Amino acid sequence: MLTCRHAGVCGGCSVLHLSYTDQLTRKTALVNDLLGRFLPSGRSARSEPVFLHVHHPTPDPAHFRHKVSFVFENDGRRRTLVMGHHERGSKRVVPVTECPVHSLRGNRIAFALRDRLAAAGIDAAGPSLSGIVRYVIVRTTQDDREAVAMLVVTRNDKSLRAPLRAFLASADRPDGLFVNINDDPGPLMVGERTLKIDGRSQVRERVGGVSYLISPTAFFQTNPAAAAVLQRTVVESMSGASRVLDLYCGSGLFSLPIAKAGTRVLGIEENAQAIKDAEHNAHLNAVPSSRVRFKSARVEDAVRVAAREEWDGVVLDPPRVGCSDDVLDSVFQDLQPARVTYVSCNPEALAMELPGILQCGYRVTHLNAVDMFPHTDHIEAIVRLART
């Protein structure tokens, strides 16, 4: 079993006390209980395994998160800067000395940056945001060869210059460094203004034979090994489709391989940086604009316009809250494509949406699941739907 000295207190890994086999059994049961009832009669998920196991090089997956993030806090007793994760069910920061699910290089970069900031006497922002540093985010490739880091601060303070210069002069320097300004007390980690300090702007990741340039502020799956399984499942589901609408497309994880397979694709995503990355990725992989296009817009707005055209396939990969009623209505009542593949990082939300979807004349044909986040209760479910 994977061990961590902070298990039980840190809010990151909730089921680290279970063996990985037991974790998969538990998650399979969850998917079956929530979604198995929507399979056609005679094809019980309990008798036909739905779980797609993501193979890791070790029995207990470790160092699979290639997006590393930590939060800063001031330790009043020791009068120094600490870095860690939030305690389970609390906003209190648990100072950590290790994180075995994070990328090894990502950890080294984050801890080295913390040490430089602490040595310079830099304060954490704190609840009132009166201090300076809030978060550090590091994106690495699966092989850890490339890494870009982002320090999120309340303001671009002059006191940051010396520790950042020392950090960039160290052996643990990343290939690119950014400072993001976020003085909003809300839940979002990253603000709208980002300053490039040094080096490259993105890492280059390869998933399923497709290369992706990934910016630290854009969404991309944090577990590349699991993302490859997820990608293959979605691409196979759209085999033979002529025109596919990819909603919440991110940086093109699904759009690009579907387009490379010969299908015309339109990807829609609200995150403007993700769309820029997707367009760069299309060029990087020599996928012409006649085959794939991307649009930066709210999905709720763009899908209404897209509904005026004919689409025989739709991919849905919404955030944890699921799809809004407007999106569901546009897809299943207005577009009415022959097939839809719904990727859900929240099977509970999907289970609430499926009855309404089925009432629109669709049936579930396949149910799969991918373990994107071992050692947590999270599971990625993939439902394939066909119009009856």
Contacts in CASP RR format, 6 or more apart in sequence:
PFRMAT RR
TARGET T0000
AUTHOR 0000-0000-0000
METHOD contacts of the structure
MODEL  1
MLTCRHAGVCGGCSVLHLSYTDQLTRKTALVNDLLGRFLPSGRSARSEPV
FLHVHHPTPDPAHFRHKVSFVFENDGRRRTLVMGHHERGSKRVVPVTECP
VHSLRGNRIAFALRDRLAAAGIDAAGPSLSGIVRYVIVRTTQDDREAVAM
LVVTRNDKSLRAPLRAFLASADRPDGLFVNINDDPGPLMVGERTLKIDGR
SQVRERVGGVSYLISPTAFFQTNPAAAAVLQRTVVESMSGASRVLDLYCG
SGLFSLPIAKAGTRVLGIEENAQAIKDAEHNAHLNAVPSSRVRFKSARVE
DAVRVAAREEWDGVVLDPPRVGCSDDVLDSVFQDLQPARVTYVSCNPEAL
AMELPGILQCGYRVTHLNAVDMFPHTDHIEAIVRLART
1 16 0 8 1.000
1 17 0 8 1.000
1 18 0 8 1.000
1 19 0 8 1.000
1 20 0 8 1.000
1 60 0 8 1.000
2 16 0 8 1.000
2 20 0 8 1.000
2 60 0 8 1.000
2 61 0 8 1.000
2 62 0 8 1.000
2 100 0 8 1.000
2 101 0 8 1.000
2 375 0 8 1.000
3 16 0 8 1.000
3 100 0 8 1.000
4 10 0 8 1.000
4 13 0 8 1.000
4 16 0 8 1.000
4 98 0 8 1.000
4 99 0 8 1.000
4 100 0 8 1.000
5 97 0 8 1.000
5 98 0 8 1.000
6 85 0 8 1.000
6 94 0 8 1.000
6 96 0 8 1.000
6 97 0 8 1.000
6 98 0 8 1.000
6 99 0 8 1.000
7 13 0 8 1.000
7 16 0 8 1.000
7 17 0 8 1.000
8 16 0 8 1.000
8 17 0 8 1.000
8 88 0 8 1.000
9 87 0 8 1.000
9 88 0 8 1.000
9 94 0 8 1.000
10 84 0 8 1.000
10 85 0 8 1.000
10 87 0 8 1.000
10 88 0 8 1.000
10 94 0 8 1.000
10 96 0 8 1.000
11 85 0 8 1.000
11 86 0 8 1.000
11 87 0 8 1.000
11 88 0 8 1.000
11 89 0 8 1.000
11 94 0 8 1.000
12 85 0 8 1.000
12 88 0 8 1.000
12 376 0 8 1.000
13 101 0 8 1.000
13 375 0 8 1.000
13 376 0 8 1.000
14 88 0 8 1.000
14 375 0 8 1.000
14 376 0 8 1.000
14 377 0 8 1.000
15 23 0 8 1.000
15 26 0 8 1.000
15 375 0 8 1.000
15 376 0 8 1.000
15 377 0 8 1.000
16 375 0 8 1.000
18 26 0 8 1.000
19 60 0 8 1.000
20 59 0 8 1.000
20 60 0 8 1.000
20 61 0 8 1.000
20 374 0 8 1.000
20 375 0 8 1.000
23 371 0 8 1.000
23 374 0 8 1.000
23 375 0 8 1.000
24 51 0 8 1.000
24 53 0 8 1.000
24 371 0 8 1.000
27 51 0 8 1.000
27 369 0 8 1.000
27 371 0 8 1.000
27 377 0 8 1.000
27 379 0 8 1.000
28 49 0 8 1.000
28 50 0 8 1.000
28 51 0 8 1.000
28 369 0 8 1.000
30 347 0 8 1.000
30 377 0 8 1.000
30 379 0 8 1.000
31 45 0 8 1.000
31 50 0 8 1.000
31 51 0 8 1.000
31 347 0 8 1.000
31 367 0 8 1.000
31 369 0 8 1.000
31 379 0 8 1.000
31 381 0 8 1.000
32 45 0 8 1.000
32 46 0 8 1.000
32 50 0 8 1.000
34 347 0 8 1.000
34 348 0 8 1.000
34 350 0 8 1.000
34 351 0 8 1.000
34 381 0 8 1.000
35 45 0 8 1.000
35 347 0 8 1.000
35 350 0 8 1.000
35 351 0 8 1.000
35 354 0 8 1.000
35 364 0 8 1.000
35 367 0 8 1.000
35 381 0 8 1.000
35 383 0 8 1.000
36 44 0 8 1.000
36 45 0 8 1.000
36 46 0 8 1.000
36 50 0 8 1.000
36 367 0 8 1.000
38 351 0 8 1.000
38 354 0 8 1.000
38 358 0 8 1.000
38 364 0 8 1.000
38 367 0 8 1.000
38 383 0 8 1.000
39 45 0 8 1.000
39 364 0 8 1.000
39 367 0 8 1.000
40 363 0 8 1.000
40 364 0 8 1.000
40 365 0 8 1.000
45 367 0 8 1.000
50 367 0 8 1.000
50 368 0 8 1.000
50 369 0 8 1.000
51 368 0 8 1.000
51 369 0 8 1.000
51 371 0 8 1.000
52 229 0 8 1.000
52 233 0 8 1.000
52 368 0 8 1.000
52 369 0 8 1.000
52 370 0 8 1.000
53 371 0 8 1.000
54 61 0 8 1.000
54 223 0 8 1.000
54 225 0 8 1.000
54 226 0 8 1.000
54 229 0 8 1.000
54 370 0 8 1.000
54 371 0 8 1.000
54 372 0 8 1.000
54 374 0 8 1.000
55 225 0 8 1.000
56 62 0 8 1.000
56 64 0 8 1.000
56 225 0 8 1.000
56 374 0 8 1.000
60 374 0 8 1.000
61 101 0 8 1.000
61 374 0 8 1.000
61 375 0 8 1.000
62 100 0 8 1.000
62 101 0 8 1.000
63 100 0 8 1.000
63 101 0 8 1.000
63 102 0 8 1.000
63 103 0 8 1.000
63 104 0 8 1.000
64 101 0 8 1.000
64 223 0 8 1.000
64 225 0 8 1.000
64 226 0 8 1.000
64 374 0 8 1.000
65 101 0 8 1.000
65 102 0 8 1.000
65 103 0 8 1.000
65 222 0 8 1.000
65 223 0 8 1.000
65 373 0 8 1.000
66 103 0 8 1.000
66 139 0 8 1.000
66 140 0 8 1.000
66 141 0 8 1.000
66 142 0 8 1.000
66 205 0 8 1.000
66 222 0 8 1.000
66 223 0 8 1.000
66 224 0 8 1.000
67 137 0 8 1.000
67 138 0 8 1.000
67 139 0 8 1.000
67 220 0 8 1.000
67 222 0 8 1.000
68 99 0 8 1.000
68 102 0 8 1.000
68 103 0 8 1.000
68 106 0 8 1.000
68 107 0 8 1.000
68 109 0 8 1.000
68 110 0 8 1.000
68 136 0 8 1.000
68 137 0 8 1.000
68 138 0 8 1.000
68 139 0 8 1.000
68 140 0 8 1.000
69 135 0 8 1.000
69 136 0 8 1.000
69 137 0 8 1.000
69 138 0 8 1.000
69 189 0 8 1.000
70 83 0 8 1.000
70 84 0 8 1.000
70 85 0 8 1.000
70 96 0 8 1.000
70 99 0 8 1.000
70 110 0 8 1.000
70 114 0 8 1.000
70 135 0 8 1.000
70 136 0 8 1.000
71 83 0 8 1.000
71 84 0 8 1.000
71 85 0 8 1.000
71 86 0 8 1.000
71 93 0 8 1.000
71 134 0 8 1.000
71 135 0 8 1.000
72 81 0 8 1.000
72 82 0 8 1.000
72 83 0 8 1.000
72 84 0 8 1.000
72 93 0 8 1.000
72 114 0 8 1.000
72 117 0 8 1.000
72 124 0 8 1.000
72 125 0 8 1.000
72 133 0 8 1.000
72 134 0 8 1.000
72 135 0 8 1.000
72 136 0 8 1.000
73 81 0 8 1.000
73 82 0 8 1.000
73 83 0 8 1.000
73 84 0 8 1.000
73 93 0 8 1.000
73 95 0 8 1.000
73 124 0 8 1.000
73 126 0 8 1.000
74 80 0 8 1.000
74 81 0 8 1.000
74 82 0 8 1.000
74 123 0 8 1.000
74 124 0 8 1.000
74 126 0 8 1.000
75 81 0 8 1.000
75 82 0 8 1.000
75 95 0 8 1.000
80 118 0 8 1.000
80 121 0 8 1.000
81 114 0 8 1.000
81 117 0 8 1.000
81 118 0 8 1.000
81 121 0 8 1.000
81 122 0 8 1.000
81 123 0 8 1.000
81 124 0 8 1.000
81 133 0 8 1.000
82 93 0 8 1.000
82 95 0 8 1.000
82 114 0 8 1.000
82 124 0 8 1.000
83 93 0 8 1.000
83 95 0 8 1.000
83 96 0 8 1.000
83 110 0 8 1.000
83 111 0 8 1.000
83 114 0 8 1.000
83 136 0 8 1.000
84 93 0 8 1.000
84 94 0 8 1.000
84 95 0 8 1.000
84 96 0 8 1.000
85 93 0 8 1.000
85 94 0 8 1.000
85 96 0 8 1.000
85 99 0 8 1.000
86 92 0 8 1.000
86 93 0 8 1.000
86 94 0 8 1.000
87 93 0 8 1.000
87 94 0 8 1.000
91 127 0 8 1.000
98 107 0 8 1.000
99 107 0 8 1.000
101 374 0 8 1.000
101 375 0 8 1.000
102 110 0 8 1.000
103 138 0 8 1.000
103 140 0 8 1.000
103 144 0 8 1.000
103 147 0 8 1.000
104 144 0 8 1.000
105 138 0 8 1.000
105 140 0 8 1.000
105 144 0 8 1.000
105 147 0 8 1.000
106 138 0 8 1.000
106 140 0 8 1.000
106 144 0 8 1.000
106 147 0 8 1.000
106 149 0 8 1.000
108 172 0 8 1.000
109 138 0 8 1.000
109 147 0 8 1.000
109 149 0 8 1.000
109 172 0 8 1.000
109 173 0 8 1.000
109 174 0 8 1.000
110 136 0 8 1.000
110 138 0 8 1.000
110 149 0 8 1.000
112 167 0 8 1.000
112 170 0 8 1.000
112 172 0 8 1.000
113 136 0 8 1.000
113 149 0 8 1.000
113 151 0 8 1.000
113 167 0 8 1.000
114 136 0 8 1.000
116 163 0 8 1.000
116 164 0 8 1.000
116 166 0 8 1.000
116 167 0 8 1.000
116 170 0 8 1.000
117 133 0 8 1.000
117 160 0 8 1.000
117 163 0 8 1.000
119 163 0 8 1.000
120 159 0 8 1.000
120 162 0 8 1.000
120 163 0 8 1.000
120 166 0 8 1.000
121 159 0 8 1.000
122 132 0 8 1.000
122 133 0 8 1.000
122 159 0 8 1.000
122 160 0 8 1.000
122 163 0 8 1.000
123 130 0 8 1.000
123 131 0 8 1.000
123 132 0 8 1.000
123 133 0 8 1.000
124 131 0 8 1.000
124 132 0 8 1.000
124 133 0 8 1.000
124 134 0 8 1.000
125 131 0 8 1.000
125 132 0 8 1.000
125 133 0 8 1.000
125 134 0 8 1.000
125 153 0 8 1.000
125 154 0 8 1.000
126 134 0 8 1.000
129 154 0 8 1.000
129 183 0 8 1.000
129 185 0 8 1.000
130 154 0 8 1.000
131 154 0 8 1.000
132 153 0 8 1.000
132 154 0 8 1.000
132 155 0 8 1.000
132 157 0 8 1.000
132 159 0 8 1.000
132 160 0 8 1.000
133 151 0 8 1.000
133 152 0 8 1.000
133 153 0 8 1.000
133 154 0 8 1.000
134 152 0 8 1.000
134 153 0 8 1.000
134 154 0 8 1.000
134 182 0 8 1.000
134 189 0 8 1.000
135 151 0 8 1.000
135 152 0 8 1.000
135 189 0 8 1.000
136 149 0 8 1.000
136 150 0 8 1.000
136 151 0 8 1.000
136 152 0 8 1.000
137 149 0 8 1.000
137 150 0 8 1.000
137 152 0 8 1.000
137 189 0 8 1.000
137 190 0 8 1.000
137 216 0 8 1.000
138 147 0 8 1.000
138 148 0 8 1.000
138 149 0 8 1.000
138 150 0 8 1.000
138 174 0 8 1.000
138 216 0 8 1.000
139 147 0 8 1.000
139 148 0 8 1.000
139 149 0 8 1.000
139 203 0 8 1.000
139 214 0 8 1.000
139 215 0 8 1.000
139 216 0 8 1.000
139 220 0 8 1.000
140 146 0 8 1.000
140 147 0 8 1.000
140 203 0 8 1.000
141 147 0 8 1.000
141 203 0 8 1.000
141 204 0 8 1.000
141 205 0 8 1.000
141 224 0 8 1.000
142 205 0 8 1.000
142 224 0 8 1.000
142 225 0 8 1.000
146 175 0 8 1.000
146 200 0 8 1.000
146 203 0 8 1.000
146 204 0 8 1.000
147 174 0 8 1.000
147 175 0 8 1.000
147 176 0 8 1.000
147 203 0 8 1.000
148 174 0 8 1.000
148 175 0 8 1.000
148 176 0 8 1.000
148 177 0 8 1.000
148 178 0 8 1.000
148 200 0 8 1.000
148 201 0 8 1.000
148 202 0 8 1.000
148 203 0 8 1.000
148 215 0 8 1.000
148 216 0 8 1.000
149 174 0 8 1.000
149 176 0 8 1.000
149 177 0 8 1.000
149 178 0 8 1.000
149 216 0 8 1.000
150 177 0 8 1.000
150 178 0 8 1.000
150 179 0 8 1.000
150 180 0 8 1.000
150 190 0 8 1.000
150 194 0 8 1.000
150 216 0 8 1.000
150 217 0 8 1.000
151 160 0 8 1.000
151 164 0 8 1.000
151 177 0 8 1.000
151 178 0 8 1.000
151 179 0 8 1.000
151 180 0 8 1.000
152 179 0 8 1.000
152 180 0 8 1.000
152 182 0 8 1.000
152 189 0 8 1.000
152 190 0 8 1.000
152 191 0 8 1.000
153 160 0 8 1.000
153 179 0 8 1.000
153 180 0 8 1.000
153 181 0 8 1.000
153 182 0 8 1.000
154 181 0 8 1.000
154 182 0 8 1.000
154 183 0 8 1.000
155 181 0 8 1.000
155 183 0 8 1.000
156 179 0 8 1.000
156 181 0 8 1.000
156 195 0 8 1.000
160 179 0 8 1.000
164 177 0 8 1.000
164 179 0 8 1.000
164 197 0 8 1.000
167 173 0 8 1.000
167 177 0 8 1.000
168 177 0 8 1.000
168 197 0 8 1.000
168 198 0 8 1.000
175 199 0 8 1.000
175 200 0 8 1.000
175 203 0 8 1.000
176 197 0 8 1.000
176 198 0 8 1.000
176 199 0 8 1.000
176 200 0 8 1.000
176 201 0 8 1.000
177 196 0 8 1.000
177 197 0 8 1.000
177 198 0 8 1.000
177 199 0 8 1.000
178 194 0 8 1.000
178 195 0 8 1.000
178 196 0 8 1.000
178 197 0 8 1.000
178 216 0 8 1.000
179 194 0 8 1.000
179 195 0 8 1.000
179 197 0 8 1.000
180 190 0 8 1.000
180 191 0 8 1.000
180 193 0 8 1.000
180 194 0 8 1.000
180 195 0 8 1.000
180 217 0 8 1.000
181 191 0 8 1.000
181 193 0 8 1.000
181 194 0 8 1.000
181 195 0 8 1.000
182 188 0 8 1.000
182 189 0 8 1.000
182 190 0 8 1.000
182 191 0 8 1.000
184 191 0 8 1.000
190 217 0 8 1.000
194 217 0 8 1.000
201 215 0 8 1.000
202 213 0 8 1.000
202 214 0 8 1.000
202 215 0 8 1.000
202 277 0 8 1.000
202 280 0 8 1.000
203 213 0 8 1.000
203 214 0 8 1.000
204 211 0 8 1.000
204 212 0 8 1.000
204 213 0 8 1.000
204 214 0 8 1.000
205 211 0 8 1.000
205 212 0 8 1.000
205 214 0 8 1.000
205 220 0 8 1.000
205 224 0 8 1.000
206 212 0 8 1.000
207 224 0 8 1.000
207 227 0 8 1.000
207 228 0 8 1.000
207 231 0 8 1.000
207 253 0 8 1.000
208 228 0 8 1.000
208 231 0 8 1.000
208 232 0 8 1.000
208 257 0 8 1.000
209 257 0 8 1.000
210 256 0 8 1.000
210 257 0 8 1.000
210 260 0 8 1.000
210 281 0 8 1.000
210 285 0 8 1.000
211 281 0 8 1.000
211 284 0 8 1.000
211 285 0 8 1.000
212 220 0 8 1.000
212 251 0 8 1.000
212 252 0 8 1.000
212 253 0 8 1.000
212 256 0 8 1.000
212 277 0 8 1.000
212 281 0 8 1.000
212 284 0 8 1.000
213 251 0 8 1.000
213 277 0 8 1.000
213 280 0 8 1.000
213 281 0 8 1.000
213 284 0 8 1.000
214 220 0 8 1.000
214 251 0 8 1.000
214 277 0 8 1.000
215 273 0 8 1.000
215 274 0 8 1.000
215 276 0 8 1.000
215 277 0 8 1.000
217 273 0 8 1.000
218 250 0 8 1.000
218 251 0 8 1.000
218 271 0 8 1.000
218 273 0 8 1.000
218 274 0 8 1.000
218 276 0 8 1.000
218 277 0 8 1.000
219 250 0 8 1.000
219 251 0 8 1.000
219 271 0 8 1.000
219 274 0 8 1.000
220 227 0 8 1.000
220 250 0 8 1.000
220 251 0 8 1.000
220 253 0 8 1.000
220 274 0 8 1.000
220 277 0 8 1.000
221 227 0 8 1.000
221 230 0 8 1.000
221 253 0 8 1.000
221 372 0 8 1.000
222 372 0 8 1.000
223 372 0 8 1.000
223 373 0 8 1.000
226 370 0 8 1.000
226 371 0 8 1.000
226 372 0 8 1.000
226 380 0 8 1.000
227 253 0 8 1.000
227 372 0 8 1.000
229 370 0 8 1.000
230 253 0 8 1.000
230 343 0 8 1.000
230 370 0 8 1.000
230 372 0 8 1.000
230 380 0 8 1.000
230 382 0 8 1.000
231 253 0 8 1.000
231 254 0 8 1.000
231 257 0 8 1.000
233 368 0 8 1.000
233 370 0 8 1.000
233 382 0 8 1.000
234 254 0 8 1.000
234 258 0 8 1.000
234 315 0 8 1.000
234 341 0 8 1.000
234 343 0 8 1.000
234 382 0 8 1.000
235 254 0 8 1.000
235 257 0 8 1.000
235 258 0 8 1.000
235 261 0 8 1.000
237 339 0 8 1.000
237 341 0 8 1.000
237 366 0 8 1.000
237 382 0 8 1.000
237 384 0 8 1.000
238 244 0 8 1.000
238 258 0 8 1.000
238 261 0 8 1.000
238 263 0 8 1.000
238 313 0 8 1.000
238 315 0 8 1.000
238 339 0 8 1.000
238 341 0 8 1.000
239 261 0 8 1.000
240 263 0 8 1.000
241 258 0 8 1.000
241 263 0 8 1.000
241 312 0 8 1.000
241 313 0 8 1.000
241 338 0 8 1.000
241 339 0 8 1.000
242 263 0 8 1.000
242 264 0 8 1.000
242 312 0 8 1.000
243 263 0 8 1.000
243 264 0 8 1.000
243 265 0 8 1.000
243 266 0 8 1.000
243 309 0 8 1.000
243 310 0 8 1.000
243 311 0 8 1.000
243 312 0 8 1.000
243 313 0 8 1.000
244 258 0 8 1.000
244 263 0 8 1.000
244 264 0 8 1.000
244 265 0 8 1.000
244 266 0 8 1.000
244 311 0 8 1.000
244 312 0 8 1.000
244 313 0 8 1.000
244 314 0 8 1.000
244 315 0 8 1.000
245 265 0 8 1.000
245 266 0 8 1.000
245 267 0 8 1.000
245 268 0 8 1.000
245 303 0 8 1.000
245 306 0 8 1.000
245 311 0 8 1.000
245 313 0 8 1.000
245 314 0 8 1.000
245 315 0 8 1.000
245 335 0 8 1.000
245 337 0 8 1.000
246 252 0 8 1.000
246 254 0 8 1.000
246 255 0 8 1.000
246 258 0 8 1.000
246 265 0 8 1.000
246 266 0 8 1.000
246 267 0 8 1.000
246 268 0 8 1.000
246 314 0 8 1.000
246 315 0 8 1.000
246 317 0 8 1.000
247 267 0 8 1.000
247 268 0 8 1.000
247 299 0 8 1.000
247 303 0 8 1.000
247 314 0 8 1.000
247 315 0 8 1.000
247 316 0 8 1.000
247 317 0 8 1.000
247 318 0 8 1.000
247 327 0 8 1.000
247 331 0 8 1.000
248 268 0 8 1.000
248 269 0 8 1.000
248 299 0 8 1.000
248 316 0 8 1.000
248 317 0 8 1.000
248 318 0 8 1.000
248 319 0 8 1.000
249 255 0 8 1.000
249 267 0 8 1.000
249 268 0 8 1.000
249 269 0 8 1.000
249 274 0 8 1.000
249 278 0 8 1.000
249 294 0 8 1.000
249 315 0 8 1.000
249 317 0 8 1.000
250 269 0 8 1.000
250 271 0 8 1.000
250 274 0 8 1.000
250 275 0 8 1.000
250 277 0 8 1.000
250 278 0 8 1.000
250 317 0 8 1.000
251 274 0 8 1.000
251 277 0 8 1.000
251 278 0 8 1.000
251 281 0 8 1.000
252 267 0 8 1.000
252 277 0 8 1.000
252 278 0 8 1.000
252 281 0 8 1.000
252 294 0 8 1.000
254 315 0 8 1.000
254 317 0 8 1.000
255 265 0 8 1.000
255 267 0 8 1.000
255 278 0 8 1.000
255 292 0 8 1.000
255 294 0 8 1.000
256 278 0 8 1.000
256 281 0 8 1.000
256 282 0 8 1.000
256 285 0 8 1.000
256 287 0 8 1.000
256 292 0 8 1.000
258 265 0 8 1.000
258 315 0 8 1.000
259 265 0 8 1.000
259 282 0 8 1.000
259 287 0 8 1.000
259 291 0 8 1.000
259 292 0 8 1.000
260 285 0 8 1.000
260 287 0 8 1.000
260 291 0 8 1.000
262 291 0 8 1.000
263 291 0 8 1.000
264 290 0 8 1.000
264 291 0 8 1.000
264 292 0 8 1.000
265 291 0 8 1.000
265 292 0 8 1.000
265 293 0 8 1.000
266 292 0 8 1.000
266 293 0 8 1.000
266 294 0 8 1.000
266 295 0 8 1.000
266 306 0 8 1.000
267 278 0 8 1.000
267 292 0 8 1.000
267 293 0 8 1.000
267 294 0 8 1.000
267 295 0 8 1.000
268 294 0 8 1.000
268 295 0 8 1.000
268 297 0 8 1.000
268 299 0 8 1.000
268 302 0 8 1.000
268 303 0 8 1.000
268 306 0 8 1.000
269 275 0 8 1.000
269 278 0 8 1.000
269 294 0 8 1.000
269 295 0 8 1.000
269 296 0 8 1.000
269 299 0 8 1.000
270 296 0 8 1.000
270 297 0 8 1.000
270 298 0 8 1.000
270 299 0 8 1.000
271 296 0 8 1.000
272 296 0 8 1.000
275 294 0 8 1.000
275 295 0 8 1.000
275 296 0 8 1.000
278 294 0 8 1.000
279 294 0 8 1.000
282 288 0 8 1.000
282 289 0 8 1.000
282 292 0 8 1.000
282 294 0 8 1.000
295 302 0 8 1.000
299 318 0 8 1.000
299 327 0 8 1.000
300 324 0 8 1.000
300 326 0 8 1.000
300 327 0 8 1.000
300 330 0 8 1.000
303 326 0 8 1.000
303 327 0 8 1.000
303 330 0 8 1.000
303 331 0 8 1.000
303 335 0 8 1.000
304 326 0 8 1.000
304 330 0 8 1.000
304 334 0 8 1.000
306 330 0 8 1.000
306 335 0 8 1.000
307 330 0 8 1.000
307 334 0 8 1.000
307 335 0 8 1.000
311 335 0 8 1.000
311 337 0 8 1.000
312 337 0 8 1.000
312 338 0 8 1.000
312 339 0 8 1.000
313 337 0 8 1.000
313 338 0 8 1.000
313 339 0 8 1.000
313 340 0 8 1.000
314 331 0 8 1.000
314 335 0 8 1.000
314 337 0 8 1.000
314 339 0 8 1.000
314 340 0 8 1.000
314 341 0 8 1.000
315 340 0 8 1.000
315 341 0 8 1.000
315 343 0 8 1.000
316 323 0 8 1.000
316 327 0 8 1.000
316 331 0 8 1.000
316 340 0 8 1.000
316 341 0 8 1.000
316 342 0 8 1.000
316 343 0 8 1.000
317 343 0 8 1.000
318 327 0 8 1.000
318 344 0 8 1.000
319 345 0 8 1.000
320 345 0 8 1.000
320 346 0 8 1.000
320 349 0 8 1.000
321 346 0 8 1.000
321 349 0 8 1.000
322 344 0 8 1.000
322 346 0 8 1.000
322 349 0 8 1.000
322 350 0 8 1.000
322 353 0 8 1.000
323 331 0 8 1.000
323 353 0 8 1.000
328 353 0 8 1.000
328 356 0 8 1.000
328 357 0 8 1.000
331 337 0 8 1.000
331 340 0 8 1.000
332 340 0 8 1.000
332 356 0 8 1.000
332 357 0 8 1.000
332 360 0 8 1.000
332 361 0 8 1.000
332 362 0 8 1.000
333 360 0 8 1.000
336 360 0 8 1.000
336 387 0 8 1.000
337 387 0 8 1.000
338 386 0 8 1.000
338 387 0 8 1.000
339 384 0 8 1.000
339 385 0 8 1.000
339 386 0 8 1.000
339 387 0 8 1.000
340 362 0 8 1.000
340 384 0 8 1.000
340 385 0 8 1.000
341 382 0 8 1.000
341 383 0 8 1.000
341 384 0 8 1.000
341 385 0 8 1.000
342 350 0 8 1.000
342 382 0 8 1.000
342 383 0 8 1.000
342 384 0 8 1.000
342 385 0 8 1.000
343 380 0 8 1.000
343 381 0 8 1.000
343 382 0 8 1.000
344 350 0 8 1.000
344 380 0 8 1.000
344 381 0 8 1.000
344 382 0 8 1.000
344 383 0 8 1.000
345 372 0 8 1.000
345 378 0 8 1.000
345 380 0 8 1.000
347 379 0 8 1.000
347 381 0 8 1.000
350 381 0 8 1.000
350 383 0 8 1.000
354 364 0 8 1.000
354 383 0 8 1.000
357 385 0 8 1.000
358 364 0 8 1.000
361 387 0 8 1.000
361 388 0 8 1.000
362 385 0 8 1.000
362 386 0 8 1.000
362 387 0 8 1.000
362 388 0 8 1.000
363 385 0 8 1.000
363 386 0 8 1.000
363 388 0 8 1.000
364 383 0 8 1.000
364 384 0 8 1.000
364 385 0 8 1.000
365 384 0 8 1.000
365 385 0 8 1.000
365 386 0 8 1.000
366 382 0 8 1.000
366 383 0 8 1.000
366 384 0 8 1.000
367 381 0 8 1.000
367 382 0 8 1.000
367 383 0 8 1.000
367 384 0 8 1.000
368 381 0 8 1.000
368 382 0 8 1.000
369 379 0 8 1.000
369 380 0 8 1.000
369 381 0 8 1.000
369 382 0 8 1.000
370 379 0 8 1.000
370 380 0 8 1.000
370 382 0 8 1.000
371 379 0 8 1.000
371 380 0 8 1.000
372 378 0 8 1.000
372 379 0 8 1.000
372 380 0 8 1.000
373 379 0 8 1.000
END
